[in-house]
Amino acid sequence: MSLISCPTPSSAFPTANEAMSQELYKKNYTNKDGVWTSEGAREIYILGKKSGYVRGLGHAVKPPPSSPLTTQSSDLQHQLAKARDEIEVMRFAREKDLQEFAKKQAEMEATLRDHREEQRVEQSASGWSRRSA
C-alpha cells in the first residue's frame, strides 16, 4: 500500500499570533459556559473571514458593485431625495398658509374688538341721552 503525499500550503496552519488572536476572539464571543453568543460569531471563528466567502453559499463569486441591486438602491436613494424635497416644499407652503391664517385671524379679532367697542360707546351714549330726557 502506498501513501499519496499531498503538499500542504504553509497558510493552512495558523501562526502563533493568529492562534492567539483566534482564542481571544473565542473568549470574547462565548459566555462563561463556553456557549457562543451568536451563530454568526461561531461561524466566523470556524470559517474565518475569507474574501470571496458568501454565507450560505460557501466560496463563490460575489456580485460586482454595479449589480442590479446597487442600481436599484441608487434609484431608491434618488426617489427618497426627491420625496424629501417635495415634503419640504409642502411644509413651506403649509407654514405660509398658517402664517396667512394667523394674520387673518388677528385682523378679524381686531375688527371684532373695534365693533364691540363701538357698540359699547353707542349703548353708553344712548343711555346718557335717555337719562337726560
C-alpha positions in Angstrom: 0.0 0.0 0.0 1.4 3.3 -1.0 0.7 6.7 0.6 0.0 9.6 -1.6 1.7 12.7 -0.4 -0.3 15.9 -0.6 1.6 19.1 -0.3 0.2 21.3 2.5 0.4 25.1 1.9 2.0 26.9 4.8 -1.1 29.2 5.1 -3.2 26.2 6.1 -1.8 26.3 9.6 -2.3 29.4 11.7 0.8 31.2 13.1 1.2 31.6 16.8 -0.1 35.2 16.6 -3.2 34.1 14.6 -3.8 31.3 17.1 -3.7 33.7 20.0 -6.0 36.0 18.0 -8.5 33.2 17.4 -8.5 32.2 21.1 -9.1 35.9 22.1 -12.0 36.0 19.6 -13.4 32.8 21.1 -13.1 34.2 24.6 -14.9 37.4 23.7 -17.8 35.8 21.9 -18.6 32.9 24.2 -20.2 33.0 27.6 -18.7 31.6 30.8 -20.1 28.1 29.9 -18.4 28.2 26.5 -21.6 28.7 24.6 -21.3 31.1 21.6 -23.1 34.4 22.0 -24.3 34.2 18.4 -24.3 31.8 15.5 -22.6 34.4 13.3 -19.7 34.7 15.8 -19.3 30.9 15.8 -19.3 30.7 12.0 -16.6 33.4 11.8 -14.5 31.5 14.3 -14.8 28.2 12.4 -14.6 29.6 8.9 -12.7 32.7 9.5 -13.1 35.9 7.5 -12.2 34.9 3.9 -12.5 37.1 0.9 -14.9 35.6 -1.6 -16.8 33.6 1.1 -20.6 34.2 0.8 -22.5 33.0 3.9 -24.8 30.1 3.0 -23.2 29.7 -0.4 -19.6 28.9 0.5 -16.8 30.1 -1.7 -18.4 31.9 -4.6 -18.0 34.9 -6.8 -19.6 37.9 -5.1 -21.7 40.1 -7.3 -19.9 43.1 -8.7 -20.6 46.6 -7.2 -22.6 47.5 -10.4 -25.1 44.8 -9.8 -28.9 45.4 -10.3 -29.2 45.7 -6.6 -26.8 48.6 -6.5 -28.6 50.3 -9.3 -31.9 49.7 -7.6 -30.5 51.1 -4.4 -29.3 54.2 -6.2 -32.7 54.7 -7.8 -34.4 54.3 -4.4 -32.0 56.9 -2.9 -32.8 59.3 -5.7 -36.6 58.7 -5.2 -36.1 59.3 -1.5 -34.2 62.5 -2.0 -37.0 63.7 -4.5 -39.7 62.8 -1.9 -37.9 64.7 0.8 -37.6 67.7 -1.5 -41.4 67.5 -2.2 -42.1 67.2 1.5 -40.0 70.3 2.2 -41.9 72.3 -0.5 -45.2 71.2 1.0 -44.0 72.0 4.5 -43.0 75.5 3.4 -46.4 76.0 1.7 -48.2 74.9 4.8 -46.2 77.2 7.0 -47.0 80.1 4.7 -50.7 79.2 4.8 -50.6 79.0 8.6 -49.0 82.4 8.8 -51.6 83.9 6.5 -54.4 82.3 8.5 -52.9 83.7 11.8 -52.7 87.1 10.2 -56.3 87.0 9.0 -57.4 85.7 12.4 -55.7 88.6 14.1 -57.3 91.1 11.8 -60.7 89.6 12.4 -60.2 89.7 16.2 -59.2 93.3 15.9 -62.2 94.1 13.8 -64.5 92.3 16.4 -62.9 94.3 19.3 -63.4 97.5 17.4 -67.0 96.6 16.6 -67.7 95.7 20.3 -66.1 99.0 21.4 -68.3 100.9 19.0 -71.4 99.1 20.4 -70.4 100.0 24.0 -69.9 103.6 23.0 -73.3 103.7 21.3 -75.0 102.0 24.2 -73.5 104.4 26.8 -74.4 107.4 24.5 -78.0 106.2 24.2 -78.1 105.6 28.0 -77.0 109.2 28.6 -79.5 110.6 26.2 -82.4 108.7 27.9 -81.3 109.8 31.3 -81.1 113.4 30.3 -84.6 113.3 28.6 
